[in-house]
Amino acid sequence: LPAELTIPPDNDTLTRRIPRHVGLLLHGATPSPVALAFAYAIGFGAAALAWKTGPGGIAGAVLTLLALDWAAGIVANATRSTRAFHAAKPLWWAVAFVALHAAEIPLLWWLAQDTTLATWMLLLLALKLAVFIIGQAELRTRHP
């Protein structure tokens, strides 16, 4: 990886309160304050919308968590910090990431009885995976 994409030691005061292994999975080692603000604002905004329009109960809670993960993941996967973290992992890691998230689609359709909710959540997931795959392809491609 280029030097600017390497993962530095844990010295980032912004993420020190989050356990390192959790922070790395969520937003890489060195997220910018702007990226963190957007990821969490968009994630919690989508979660609030999913909770308000969802079926309620346990199904609504699961949909709310999925919306939070998928919406915040769109922003996080676009950042240099997250892209570098995942690119430093073996290719199977990226394949597993995509497969795990794709496996959530049947759960979404089963839980979201409202097709409008399911449709916009599917769009969130598609965007999250697209940003992830594009970022990984760019970082993993060897240029002469």
C-alpha positions, 0 to 999 in steps of 0.5 A: 500500500502507498505510505498515505494508506498504511494503518498507523498505531493507535494514537488518534484521540477521536477514536480512543474511546472506541475499542480499537478492534471495533473502531477499525471495523467501523471506520479504519484507523485514522478517520477524519472528524468530517468523515466520522460526523457524516457517517454517524449523522447519516447512519443515525438518520437512516436508523431513525427513518427505519424505526419510524416507518418500520414494523416495530418490535424486534423486526423494527429493531433489526431493520433499524440496526441494518439501516444504521450499518448500511447508511453509515457504511456508505460514508465509511467505505468511501474514506481512505481510512476504511479503504486502507484497513480493508485493503491490508486484509487478504482478498478473502476478507473483502469477499466475505464482507460482500457475501455477509452483507449480501446474505442480509437481503433475504432478512431484509425482505422478510422483516420489512413488510412494507415494500417502500422501506425494503426498497430504500434499504436495499438501495442503501445496501447496494450503495454500501457494497458498490463503494466498498467494491470500487474502493477495494478494486482501486487499491488492490489493482497493481499499476505498472 
